[in-house]
Amino acid sequence: MGEQPPRPREPRVAIEVWSDLGCPWCYLGKHRLQTAIARRPDADRFEIVMRAFELDPGAPREPEANEKSFLRAHGGAAVDVLRAERRMQALARQEGLEYSLNRMNANTSDLHRVVRYANDQRRGFEFFSTVQDGFFAGTLDPHDPDTLAGVAAAIGLDGRRVREILANSEYADRVRADRREGLELGAAGVPFVVFDRLVAAPGAQKIPVYSRLLERVAGPVPGERVS
């Protein structure tokens, strides 16, 4: 028998994720989505593209304690904030994720602007994920320009270019446009995930849900197709 012809290359699938840095459910949802993708042998077909959705556009640029940030934006009692944070910490740890209670929050527009630049270099998800993981682990200050430039350089981006962006207002219009587009697509909050512009998933879904959505837009896992 002659050689079998090469199997046609599967089309790529774009997964857009509207998210904000300090959102705990975005943090969990991101890792669940990554796990669902990684379980497929065709995982390299999927490209995650980060979209900006500032939950608190009026947040101050000076970092403030997580508790103070929440109370300023939502009101309530400090004891309730701490109780909710401890529940999130327990849930994150059950899923193998670090979760520091001593986070400092600030306006995230600068970070989102750098993510837009990273998206242009096809490194947006890697950059955002690295920063967010370090933020929730309590090992990285996402509000420090030198830190963001260092993360960028570590993943192959131009750290000097990041400093330039942080020193001006580049990409600000695209950050605002991202949020408007998310709202138009039905996002009432984040995370909000859109699979190949065919189906959307609001909130941090469980891994099996993300797996089913991947199958819906990309077909069954290779090897499980009916011949």
Long-range contacts (C-beta under 8 A, 24 or more apart in sequence): 10-42, 10-45, 10-218, 10-222, 11-45, 12-45, 12-46, 12-47, 13-45, 13-46, 13-47, 13-195, 13-196, 13-214, 13-217, 13-218, 14-47, 14-49, 14-196, 14-197, 15-46, 15-47, 15-48, 15-49, 15-193, 15-194, 15-195, 15-196, 16-48, 16-49, 16-50, 16-51, 16-193, 16-194, 16-197, 17-48, 17-49, 17-50, 17-51, 17-125, 17-191, 17-192, 17-193, 18-51, 18-52, 18-53, 18-178, 18-179, 18-182, 18-187, 18-190, 18-191, 18-192, 18-193, 18-194, 19-50, 19-51, 19-53, 19-128, 19-190, 19-191, 19-192, 20-52, 20-53, 20-54, 20-55, 20-108, 20-190, 21-108, 21-111, 21-128, 21-131, 21-132, 21-135, 21-142, 22-55, 22-66, 22-69, 22-103, 22-105, 22-108, 22-135, 23-55, 23-190, 23-191, 24-85, 24-88, 24-92, 24-99, 24-136, 25-190, 25-191, 25-203, 25-204, 26-132, 26-190, 26-191, 26-204, 27-92, 27-97, 27-99, 27-132, 27-133, 27-136, 28-91, 28-92, 28-95, 28-97, 28-204, 29-191, 29-193, 29-203, 29-204, 29-205, 30-129, 30-132, 30-191, 31-95, 31-97, 32-95, 32-204, 32-205, 32-206, 32-207, 32-210, 33-193, 33-205, 33-210, 34-129, 35-207, 35-210, 36-207, 36-208, 36-210, 36-211, 36-214, 37-210, 37-214, 39-207, 39-211, 39-221, 40-214, 40-218, 40-221, 40-222, 41-221, 41-222, 41-223, 42-218, 42-221, 42-222, 45-218, 46-214, 46-218, 47-122, 48-125, 49-119, 49-124, 49-125, 50-115, 50-118, 50-119, 50-124, 50-125, 50-128, 51-178, 51-181, 51-182, 52-112, 52-115, 52-116, 52-174, 52-175, 52-178, 52-179, 53-178, 53-179, 53-182, 53-187, 53-190, 53-192, 54-107, 54-108, 54-109, 54-112, 54-175, 54-179, 55-189, 55-190, 56-107, 56-108, 57-107, 57-109, 59-105, 59-106, 59-107, 59-108, 60-106, 60-107, 61-106, 61-107, 61-110, 61-143, 62-106, 63-104, 63-105, 63-106, 63-141, 63-143, 64-104, 64-105, 64-106, 65-102, 65-104, 65-105, 66-101, 66-102, 66-103, 66-104, 66-105, 69-105, 92-136, 97-136, 98-133, 98-136, 98-137, 98-138, 99-136, 99-137, 100-136, 100-137, 100-138, 102-138, 103-135, 103-136, 103-138, 104-141, 104-143, 106-143, 108-142, 109-172, 109-175, 110-143, 110-145, 110-148, 110-166, 111-142, 111-143, 111-148, 112-171, 112-175, 112-178, 113-165, 113-166, 113-169, 113-170, 113-171, 113-172, 113-174, 113-175, 114-148, 114-152, 114-162, 114-165, 114-166, 114-171, 116-171, 116-174, 116-175, 116-178, 117-157, 117-161, 117-162, 117-165, 117-170, 117-171, 118-152, 118-157, 121-156, 121-157, 123-155, 123-156, 123-157, 126-155, 127-151, 127-152, 127-155, 127-157, 130-154, 130-155
